[in-house]
Amino acid sequence: MSVWLNSSHSIPAYWKKTQNTTQRTHNVIVQLK
């Protein structure tokens, strides 16, 4: 967590990574239906 606090620059990258994971999960759920 110290990395998160020390580098505000990494936050947008982390957020983007999280969104990509969410989108990928959503796509899998749609395919399963």
KALIN-V950864 format. One record per residue. N is the residue number from 1. SS is DSSP state (H for helix, E for strand, C for the rest). PSI is psi in whole degrees, 0 to 359 (* if undefined). OMEGA is omega in whole degrees, -180 to 180 (999 if undefined). Layout:
# KALIN-V950864
n:N ss:SS psi:PSI omega:OMEGA
n:N ss:SS psi:PSI omega:OMEGA
This chain:
# KALIN-V950864
n:1 ss:C psi:338 omega:-180
n:2 ss:H psi:327 omega:178
n:3 ss:H psi:319 omega:179
n:4 ss:H psi:316 omega:-176
n:5 ss:H psi:325 omega:-175
n:6 ss:H psi:328 omega:-174
n:7 ss:C psi:100 omega:178
n:8 ss:C psi:341 omega:-179
n:9 ss:H psi:333 omega:-177
n:10 ss:H psi:344 omega:-177
n:11 ss:H psi:311 omega:178
n:12 ss:H psi:321 omega:180
n:13 ss:H psi:319 omega:179
n:14 ss:H psi:318 omega:180
n:15 ss:H psi:317 omega:180
n:16 ss:H psi:319 omega:179
n:17 ss:H psi:320 omega:180
n:18 ss:H psi:318 omega:179
n:19 ss:H psi:320 omega:179
n:20 ss:H psi:319 omega:179
n:21 ss:H psi:319 omega:180
n:22 ss:H psi:317 omega:180
n:23 ss:H psi:318 omega:-179
n:24 ss:H psi:318 omega:178
n:25 ss:H psi:318 omega:179
n:26 ss:H psi:318 omega:-180
n:27 ss:H psi:320 omega:179
n:28 ss:H psi:317 omega:-180
n:29 ss:H psi:318 omega:179
n:30 ss:H psi:320 omega:-179
n:31 ss:H psi:328 omega:-178
n:32 ss:H psi:336 omega:-178
n:33 ss:C psi:* omega:999
